[in-house]
Every structure is written in structure tokens, then in C-alpha cells.
Amino acid sequence: MATSQKTAQQTTNGKLWNSSSEALIKWVVAWSNPLDENSKVYTDIQRQPIHWGQIKTNLEKRGKPKFKVTKFGYIASIEIDPVSRSPTMKASFELEA
């Protein structure tokens, strides 16, 4: 069964182990690159289990070409070329100053 290109979305997530506080921090990165709409990204920093349904909803409602979030002493930022059909996504994750 073929999947519609329009509805196909790709997501990835990452985890960071903060040895100073021994708290498991998860860096969530999600993006959408549909054929008939501009590409968009969404990022979050979480401590709880990741609920991909909520991440997908956040991407659909709040996603944009550039997104930045600050939580738990970290800063995550991400951007994507909104009009390229083969976009490059740039992301960074760093300690808050």
C-alpha cells in the first residue's frame, strides 16, 4: 500500500544525559516537508516520556521555519528552508548562559 506524500511526516528525537544533575533530558526535533506546503519545524526539551501524537499536533499548529525553546537550563533552536524540496535543517542544543 502506497503512502501519500502529502500526509507523510518524518520525526526524530534525541536524548541528552546531563551528568551534573543526573536528570534525563530529551531533545525533541520534528519536521514536515510536504510537497504542496512550506516546510516547518518544531523542537522541545522534555523530561517526561515523549508523546509523539502531541508532538505531531504541536508541529502542525505551532511549527514554523524557525523555532526556539528554552527549558531546564538549555536552549534548543532549529530552522529549515521553507520552500526547498530538499531542505537542509540546522539545529543546535546548548546550555543556557
C-alpha positions as CSV (number, residue, x, y, z in Angstrom):
1,M,0.0,0.0,0.0
2,A,1.5,3.4,-1.1
3,T,1.7,6.3,1.4
4,S,0.5,9.7,0.3
5,Q,3.4,12.1,0.0
6,K,1.2,14.9,1.3
7,T,0.5,13.2,4.6
8,A,3.9,11.7,5.2
9,Q,5.8,13.3,8.0
10,Q,9.2,12.5,9.4
11,T,10.2,12.9,13.0
12,T,13.3,12.2,15.1
13,N,14.2,12.6,18.7
14,G,17.3,12.8,20.7
15,K,18.3,12.3,24.4
16,L,20.9,14.1,26.4
17,W,22.2,12.8,29.7
18,N,23.1,15.7,32.0
19,S,25.6,14.2,34.3
20,S,25.7,17.3,36.6
21,S,22.1,16.8,37.7
22,E,21.7,13.2,36.6
23,A,18.4,14.2,35.0
24,L,17.4,12.7,31.7
25,I,16.7,15.5,29.3
26,K,15.1,14.6,25.9
27,W,15.6,16.9,22.9
28,V,12.7,16.5,20.5
29,V,13.2,17.6,16.9
30,A,10.2,17.3,14.4
31,W,9.8,18.5,10.9
32,S,7.4,18.4,8.0
33,N,8.4,18.7,4.3
34,P,5.1,18.2,2.3
35,L,5.0,18.7,-1.4
36,D,2.2,21.3,-1.5
37,E,3.1,23.4,1.6
38,N,6.1,25.1,3.1
39,S,8.4,23.1,5.3
40,K,8.2,23.7,9.1
41,V,10.0,22.5,12.2
42,Y,9.2,22.2,15.9
43,T,11.5,21.5,18.8
44,D,11.1,20.9,22.5
45,I,13.0,19.9,25.6
46,Q,11.3,17.4,27.9
47,R,11.9,15.3,31.0
48,Q,8.8,13.2,30.7
49,P,8.1,10.4,28.2
50,I,7.6,11.7,24.7
51,H,4.1,11.6,23.3
52,W,4.5,11.7,19.5
53,G,0.8,12.4,18.9
54,Q,1.2,15.6,20.9
55,I,4.5,16.4,19.1
56,K,2.7,16.0,15.7
57,T,-0.1,18.3,16.9
58,N,2.4,20.9,18.1
59,L,4.2,20.7,14.7
60,E,1.0,21.1,12.8
61,K,-0.3,24.0,14.9
62,R,2.9,25.8,16.1
63,G,5.6,24.7,13.6
64,K,7.3,27.3,11.5
65,P,10.6,27.7,9.5
66,K,12.5,28.8,12.7
67,F,11.7,27.6,16.2
68,K,13.5,28.2,19.6
69,V,12.7,26.9,23.1
70,T,14.4,27.5,26.5
71,K,13.7,25.0,29.3
72,F,15.5,23.3,32.2
73,G,18.7,25.4,31.6
74,Y,19.0,24.5,27.9
75,I,18.3,26.3,24.7
76,A,17.2,24.4,21.6
77,S,16.9,26.1,18.2
78,I,16.1,24.7,14.8
79,E,15.5,26.1,11.3
80,I,14.6,24.8,7.8
81,D,14.4,26.3,4.4
82,P,10.6,26.5,4.0
83,V,10.5,26.4,0.2
84,S,13.2,23.9,-0.8
85,R,12.0,20.4,-1.8
86,S,15.3,19.0,-0.4
87,P,15.8,21.3,2.6
88,T,18.7,21.4,5.0
89,M,17.7,21.5,8.6
90,K,20.0,23.2,11.1
91,A,19.6,22.6,14.8
92,S,21.5,23.5,18.0
93,F,21.3,22.4,21.6
94,E,23.3,24.2,24.3
95,L,23.4,25.3,27.9
96,E,21.6,28.4,28.8
97,A,24.1,31.2,29.7
